[in-house]
C-alpha cells in the first residue's frame, strides 16, 4: 500500500468528519481595524505563540502518533519520550486552536491536522511549515534593516540587561496592559461597594486599584508586591498624587507576616495566581480568606483556560507562556478556582468575561458561616 492509499484508507474513518472547532480568531478578518481596541494589537504581538505551538507538535510527530492509535496522554508521553504534564498542556493549546480534540479522555486529530499534518498525507506541509520556523529569526531584524539609528532597537529589553533593568521593563509593560484591563474590570464592578481597607496582592504599579478607587467611597489601598517591583513603580509614577490613598508594602505575599488581627474589606488578586502551581495558588486563596473581614469580598483577575466564549484559546496559550517563562506557573481553570472558594465558605461567586481575553471572579463570604 503506497502513501496515498494509506492516507485515503485512514480518511475513511468516520471520526474524520468532525468539524473543525473555531479557536483562533482571524486577526484581520477582512474588517477595517481603525477602530479596533487594544486586544487586536495584543493578539498581533503574541501571534508567534500560535506558530510555536504548531512547530513543536510537528517536530515531535504528535499528529502522526495520535493517528496511529496513541490516544491517551500517558501512552503518548511514553511513545513520544516526552514529559507528560508539559505535553498535556501543549495538547490543550492545540485543542484550543482547533487542530486536535479530546473526547472521553482520548485525543484525535481534527480534519485540518489529518489532511496537512500527517506525514503520510499527499497534502502534507509539515516540512514547509518548519522551514517557516527556520526563517523566523531573520524577521527579528526588521528594525535594523530599515533604520540607521541603533537606538531604535535599544528600546526593547535585552537578555543581557541586568536584573533591575529587566524588571523595570517588565513592570512598565504589565502596567500598560493593566491600565487597559482596569477600565474593563471597573465597568464590570461599577455597582460594587468596596469596603476599606483594600489589599491589592501583586498589584505592580497600581493601575487596577487606582482605577477602582475612582468608582468607590473614600478607601485606603494597601498594595503589596516585591521590593524591586515597588521601586520600579515609584520610578514610573514619581508624583505623590498617583499614590493618594495607596500605601505600599514590600514583600512576598505567601511569606509576608501581617500585623496581629489586620483584616481587609476587599482583596484584589490580579494576574497573580498564574505565577504559581496549583498548591501555592490555593494557599494564596486560603491566606486571602483568612485576611478578609466577615463582610469581605475577593476580586480575582486572570487568564482562564476554560473560558468558552470569545477568545477561548488565549488562556490555553497563556498557560504555555507560563510554562516557558516561570518556574512553576500555571493558568488555572476558573471552575477550579471557584471550587476552592466554595470549599472556603464563599457562596456568592460570579465568573465574568472581560470584553478582552481575560476574566474575573467576584466572591463574597457568607457572614453566617465560619471560615475554614
DAZIBEL-V475855 format. One record per pair of residues at least 24 apart in sequence whose C-alpha atoms are under 8 Angstrom apart, sorted by the first residue. I is the first residue (numbers start at 0). J is the second residue. Records with the same first field share a line. If there is no record, write none. Layout:
I: J, J
This chain:
2: 119, 120, 121
3: 119, 120, 121
5: 119
6: 119, 120, 121
10: 113
15: 108, 109, 110, 113
16: 110
17: 109, 110
18: 109, 110
19: 97, 98, 109, 110, 111
20: 96, 97
21: 96, 97
22: 94, 95, 96, 97, 310, 311, 312
23: 95, 96, 97, 310, 312
24: 310
37: 179
38: 355, 356
48: 316
49: 96, 316
52: 89, 92, 93
53: 93
54: 128, 129, 132
56: 89
57: 116, 125, 129
62: 108, 112, 113, 116, 117
63: 116, 117, 118
65: 106, 107, 108
66: 107, 108, 117
70: 104, 105, 106, 107
71: 104, 105, 106
72: 105, 106
85: 322
88: 315, 318, 319
89: 319
91: 315
92: 312, 315, 316, 319
95: 311, 312, 315
96: 312
163: 227
166: 227, 228, 231
167: 228, 231
170: 203, 204, 228, 231, 232
171: 204, 231, 232, 235
173: 203
174: 203, 204, 205, 206
177: 206, 207
178: 206, 207
180: 207, 355
181: 206, 207, 210, 211
182: 210
183: 353, 354
184: 353, 359
185: 210, 211, 214
187: 351, 353
189: 214
192: 216
193: 218, 264, 265
194: 218, 263, 264, 265, 295
195: 219, 220, 263, 264, 265
196: 220, 221, 262, 263, 264, 265
197: 221, 263, 264, 265, 266, 267
198: 222, 223, 263, 265, 266, 267
199: 223, 266, 267, 268
200: 224, 252, 266, 267, 268, 269, 271
201: 225, 252, 268, 269, 270, 271
202: 268, 269
203: 228, 229, 232
204: 228, 229, 231, 232, 233, 235, 236
205: 232
208: 267
209: 245
218: 244
219: 244, 245, 246
220: 244, 245, 246
221: 245, 246, 247, 248
222: 246, 247, 248
223: 247, 248, 249, 250, 251, 252
224: 248, 249, 250, 251, 252
225: 249, 250, 251
226: 250
252: 283
253: 282, 283, 286
261: 290
262: 290, 291, 292
263: 290, 291, 292, 295
264: 291, 292, 294, 295, 296
265: 291, 295, 296, 297, 298
266: 291, 295, 296, 297, 298
267: 297, 298, 299
268: 297, 298, 299, 300
269: 298, 299, 300, 301
270: 299, 300, 301, 302
271: 301
272: 301, 329, 330, 331
273: 301, 302, 318, 321, 328, 329, 330, 331
274: 321, 325, 327, 328, 329, 330
275: 327, 328, 329
276: 327, 328, 329
277: 329, 331
281: 336, 339
284: 339, 340
285: 343
288: 343, 370
289: 370
293: 364, 365, 366
294: 363, 364, 365, 366
295: 363, 364
296: 361, 362, 363, 364
297: 360, 361, 362, 363
298: 359, 360, 361, 362
299: 359, 360, 361
300: 357, 358, 359, 360
301: 330, 357, 358, 359
302: 330, 331, 356, 357, 358
303: 330, 331, 332, 333, 357, 358
304: 330, 331, 332, 333
305: 332, 333, 334
306: 333, 352
309: 356
310: 355, 356
311: 356
313: 356
314: 356, 357
333: 360
343: 370, 371
344: 368, 369, 370, 371
